């Protein structure tokens, strides 16, 4: 039976990918710096992993047929971390790498994830490139969730532009099909089935959790200043500023039908996501 190495296995997307692969009957090796967070089952084996510690790469890749590859979030150094790992995977005779890039990353050849995409496509390995839009889970267990829980609002340089948010559950289902059916050479742009503004998202969240959550559009300069006060690195701030520049241009509002075509299922709507997630926002209100 094939064994798939999942990098970032304790993150929102990595955890969803582990579950989706198990549903397909595949064995999983869960790569993480936090092995105690991985549930030990017959088909999930935790393995200590860090991109910057190349001494850990051989054990992680030993006897795996495929790798789900995800970069550390908001990391301009992604190429120097992931490219040596791709090289090691090739020497270890890994057959297939599914790389989680980002929506519109390929529109800029200098984008760190685009650089990794290009390298992987030239590597000689079987590959699949996934480019998902912003995760819905950012609003719950991600960085926007923290903002909502702390201040009942979001302050973002997105104007009134729309984004076709996608759930990690839908991305994970695509990943599982790509491995099960060994879909090599494909590039998939992944979105939800509807584009929403952050104001619309705030209203939906307010409706399901019974508290008022506001969206407050701010300038890029204000966003950068606030991010610095929160302790974000300049590289991370620059990365996020570029993403929101794409949002303001309307480029993140595109809706694709890829999730349905690949998995046979309509992607989760933002309303469905909010209803399932409402308890997270309600708990803070009660506290």
VEXTI-430821 format. One record per residue (C-alpha): residue in three letters; residue number from 0; x, y, z. Coordinates in steps of 0.001 Angstrom, whole numbers, plus 500000, padded with zeros to 6 digits. Example, Ala and Ser with C-alpha at 12.3 -4.5 7.8 and 13.67 -1.06 7.14 Angstrom:
BEGIN
residuo,num,u,v,w
ALA,0,512300,495500,507800 $
SER,1,513670,498940,507140 $
% end
This chain:
BEGIN
residuo,num,u,v,w
UNK,0,500000,500000,500000 $
UNK,1,501260,503490,499130 $
UNK,2,502540,505701,501926 $
UNK,3,502218,509470,501567 $
UNK,4,504375,511931,503500 $
UNK,5,502331,514961,504567 $
UNK,6,504376,518036,505448 $
UNK,7,502833,520627,507755 $
UNK,8,500658,517847,509157 $
UNK,9,499587,519730,512300 $
UNK,10,498379,522797,510407 $
UNK,11,494824,523433,509226 $
UNK,12,495440,522134,505713 $
UNK,13,497905,519383,506630 $
UNK,14,495527,517893,509177 $
UNK,15,492683,517901,506642 $
UNK,16,494931,516216,504076 $
UNK,17,495849,513455,506552 $
UNK,18,492147,512740,507134 $
UNK,19,491318,512780,503407 $
UNK,20,494158,510380,502573 $
UNK,21,493071,507978,505301 $
UNK,22,489552,508013,503863 $
UNK,23,491064,506864,500556 $
UNK,24,492794,503969,502313 $
UNK,25,496334,505325,502029 $
UNK,26,499008,505080,504697 $
UNK,27,500229,508415,506018 $
UNK,28,503507,509606,507450 $
UNK,29,502861,512898,509227 $
UNK,30,505839,515264,509116 $
UNK,31,505912,517939,511793 $
UNK,32,508058,519676,514366 $
UNK,33,505362,518769,516910 $
UNK,34,505056,514975,516792 $
UNK,35,503076,514780,520037 $
UNK,36,500173,516556,518280 $
UNK,37,499740,513666,515816 $
UNK,38,497313,510897,516677 $
UNK,39,499102,507556,516543 $
UNK,40,497064,505062,514529 $
UNK,41,497868,502008,512444 $
UNK,42,498089,504162,509321 $
UNK,43,499543,507426,510615 $
UNK,44,503150,507552,511753 $
UNK,45,504536,510847,513058 $
UNK,46,508038,511800,511948 $
UNK,47,510088,514721,513237 $
UNK,48,510646,517168,510418 $
UNK,49,512017,520628,509730 $
UNK,50,512889,521981,506282 $
UNK,51,515975,523699,507669 $
UNK,52,517357,520512,509255 $
UNK,53,518323,518458,506225 $
UNK,54,519514,515679,508513 $
UNK,55,515844,514833,509125 $
UNK,56,514869,514561,505461 $
UNK,57,516092,511032,504730 $
UNK,58,514089,509413,507527 $
UNK,59,510981,511359,506537 $
UNK,60,511233,510278,502886 $
UNK,61,512304,506667,503388 $
UNK,62,509927,504286,501579 $
UNK,63,507266,506860,500745 $
UNK,64,505683,506901,497298 $
UNK,65,504343,510445,497401 $
UNK,66,504734,513758,499206 $
UNK,67,502203,516460,499956 $
UNK,68,504445,519523,499982 $
UNK,69,503449,522748,501683 $
UNK,70,505660,525749,502386 $
UNK,71,505852,527469,505765 $
UNK,72,503267,530293,505719 $
UNK,73,504217,533758,504423 $
UNK,74,507829,532706,503909 $
UNK,75,509937,534486,501304 $
UNK,76,512630,531857,501870 $
UNK,77,510399,529049,500603 $
UNK,78,512614,528242,497576 $
UNK,79,515784,527777,499603 $
UNK,80,513909,525519,502017 $
UNK,81,511829,523447,499595 $
UNK,82,514157,523022,496611 $
UNK,83,516775,520943,498506 $
UNK,84,513927,518818,499842 $
UNK,85,512623,518217,496308 $
UNK,86,516135,517162,495288 $
UNK,87,516301,514732,498213 $
UNK,88,512884,513316,497325 $
UNK,89,514150,512580,493829 $
UNK,90,517226,510747,495113 $
UNK,91,514962,508746,497460 $
UNK,92,512875,507673,494444 $
UNK,93,509656,509385,495511 $
UNK,94,507252,509051,492587 $
UNK,95,504806,511927,493000 $
UNK,96,504816,515335,494704 $
UNK,97,501594,517318,495142 $
UNK,98,502652,520888,495868 $
UNK,99,500305,523326,497569 $
UNK,100,501091,526709,496045 $
UNK,101,498715,529706,496124 $
UNK,102,496075,531257,493911 $
UNK,103,497682,533537,491276 $
UNK,104,501198,532662,492463 $
UNK,105,502119,531784,488882 $
UNK,106,501217,535311,487702 $
UNK,107,504586,536518,489044 $
UNK,108,507716,534529,488209 $
UNK,109,509490,536056,491215 $
UNK,110,506842,534916,493689 $
UNK,111,508572,532447,496062 $
UNK,112,505929,529784,495481 $
UNK,113,506099,530303,491722 $
UNK,114,509854,529679,491886 $
UNK,115,509202,526382,493692 $
UNK,116,506502,525483,491149 $
UNK,117,508883,526022,488255 $
UNK,118,511646,524004,489883 $
UNK,119,509319,521092,490658 $
UNK,120,507989,521046,487101 $
UNK,121,511565,520798,485783 $
UNK,122,512649,518191,488334 $
UNK,123,511659,515100,486384 $
UNK,124,509360,513965,489208 $
UNK,125,505662,513353,488709 $
UNK,126,504000,516492,490053 $
UNK,127,500649,518150,490645 $
UNK,128,500425,521882,491378 $
UNK,129,497515,523127,493507 $
UNK,130,496790,526843,493735 $
UNK,131,494043,527386,496331 $
UNK,132,492577,530771,497181 $
UNK,133,492450,532150,500763 $
UNK,134,491337,529520,503291 $
UNK,135,487948,529889,504978 $
UNK,136,489619,528542,508115 $
UNK,137,491617,531774,508379 $
UNK,138,488411,533212,509868 $
UNK,139,488163,530550,512593 $
UNK,140,491417,528918,513671 $
UNK,141,493728,531118,511608 $
UNK,142,495042,534667,511889 $
UNK,143,491709,536354,511095 $
UNK,144,490075,534223,513773 $
UNK,145,492409,535709,516361 $
UNK,146,491475,539188,515201 $
UNK,147,487751,538390,515410 $
UNK,148,488005,536762,518832 $
UNK,149,490044,539602,520294 $
UNK,150,488284,542608,518787 $
UNK,151,485073,541407,517070 $
UNK,152,486345,542819,513813 $
UNK,153,488771,542617,510917 $
UNK,154,491041,545439,509762 $
UNK,155,492310,544681,506257 $
UNK,156,493521,546530,503129 $
UNK,157,490989,544759,500885 $
UNK,158,488577,547629,500081 $
UNK,159,485239,546096,499027 $
UNK,160,486849,543582,496677 $
UNK,161,485741,539959,496671 $
UNK,162,487602,536699,497275 $
UNK,163,486478,533170,496381 $
UNK,164,487375,531638,499766 $
UNK,165,487852,527853,499916 $
UNK,166,487739,525385,502809 $
UNK,167,490792,523249,503545 $
UNK,168,488443,520243,503488 $
UNK,169,487864,520787,499774 $
UNK,170,491556,521273,499058 $
UNK,171,492305,518063,500971 $
UNK,172,489763,516104,498929 $
UNK,173,491511,517260,495750 $
UNK,174,494875,516194,497196 $
UNK,175,493543,512724,497989 $
UNK,176,492195,512223,494463 $
UNK,177,495491,513392,492957 $
UNK,178,497392,510735,494896 $
UNK,179,494847,507966,494493 $
UNK,180,494530,508501,490738 $
UNK,181,498182,509576,490331 $
UNK,182,497229,512728,488455 $
UNK,183,500609,513865,487185 $
UNK,184,501398,517028,485268 $
UNK,185,498183,518784,486316 $
UNK,186,497868,522349,487598 $
UNK,187,494660,523120,489476 $
UNK,188,493373,526549,490523 $
UNK,189,491086,525926,493494 $
UNK,190,488331,528195,494806 $
UNK,191,485023,528049,496566 $
UNK,192,481840,528325,494499 $
UNK,193,481169,531998,495236 $
UNK,194,483190,535166,495766 $
UNK,195,482473,537341,498816 $
UNK,196,483774,540614,500160 $
UNK,197,485172,540678,503691 $
UNK,198,482167,542770,504653 $
UNK,199,479829,540022,503461 $
UNK,200,481900,537424,505318 $
UNK,201,481663,539507,508509 $
UNK,202,477872,539695,508183 $
UNK,203,477572,535929,507731 $
UNK,204,479768,535313,510784 $
UNK,205,477685,537796,512798 $
UNK,206,474475,536025,511837 $
UNK,207,475629,532546,512866 $
UNK,208,477394,533415,516118 $
UNK,209,475046,536051,517524 $
UNK,210,477676,538756,517960 $
UNK,211,478462,541695,515721 $
UNK,212,481636,541189,513732 $
UNK,213,482728,544151,511624 $
UNK,214,484940,544555,508606 $
UNK,215,486996,547743,508631 $
UNK,216,488815,548566,505377 $
UNK,217,492180,550225,505957 $
UNK,218,495024,551444,503781 $
UNK,219,498067,549321,503023 $
UNK,220,500169,551721,505094 $
UNK,221,497883,551270,508106 $
UNK,222,497983,547515,507604 $
UNK,223,501786,547473,507524 $
UNK,224,501996,549593,510677 $
UNK,225,499544,547363,512531 $
UNK,226,501349,544193,511439 $
UNK,227,504660,545583,512713 $
UNK,228,503078,546290,516084 $
UNK,229,501926,542653,516148 $
UNK,230,505533,541554,515654 $
UNK,231,505325,540221,512091 $
UNK,232,508585,540119,510152 $
UNK,233,509107,542577,507303 $
UNK,234,509185,539671,504835 $
UNK,235,505829,538382,506081 $
UNK,236,504354,541884,505952 $
UNK,237,505576,542357,502382 $
UNK,238,504153,538964,501406 $
UNK,239,500712,539776,502846 $
UNK,240,500703,543271,501339 $
UNK,241,501269,541761,497896 $
UNK,242,498426,539286,498429 $
UNK,243,495989,542019,499379 $
UNK,244,497106,544105,496403 $
UNK,245,495824,541214,494246 $
UNK,246,492574,541229,496232 $
UNK,247,492034,544964,495654 $
UNK,248,492619,544485,491921 $
UNK,249,489800,541952,491860 $
UNK,250,492090,539082,490865 $
UNK,251,491113,536874,493816 $
UNK,252,487400,536979,492960 $
UNK,253,487703,534433,490142 $
UNK,254,485605,531310,490702 $
UNK,255,486680,527973,489226 $
UNK,256,484784,524695,488930 $
UNK,257,487882,522595,489593 $
UNK,258,486922,521140,492977 $
UNK,259,483695,519716,491572 $
UNK,260,485385,518401,488440 $
UNK,261,488150,516636,490385 $
UNK,262,486215,515338,493388 $
UNK,263,482655,515134,492079 $
UNK,264,481473,517294,494999 $
UNK,265,480419,520942,495119 $
UNK,266,482770,522893,497397 $
UNK,267,481579,523957,500836 $
UNK,268,479915,527388,500827 $
UNK,269,480994,530109,503226 $
UNK,270,477574,529900,504893 $
UNK,271,478032,526160,505506 $
UNK,272,481513,526755,506862 $
UNK,273,480289,529512,509195 $
UNK,274,477426,527407,510552 $
UNK,275,479776,524507,511305 $
UNK,276,482314,526849,512881 $
UNK,277,479980,529123,514863 $
UNK,278,480832,527432,518173 $
UNK,279,484375,528812,517985 $
UNK,280,483162,532403,517894 $
UNK,281,480361,531744,520405 $
UNK,282,482770,530293,522973 $
UNK,283,484717,533521,523124 $
UNK,284,481500,535516,523462 $
UNK,285,480470,533418,526466 $
UNK,286,483917,533691,528041 $
% end
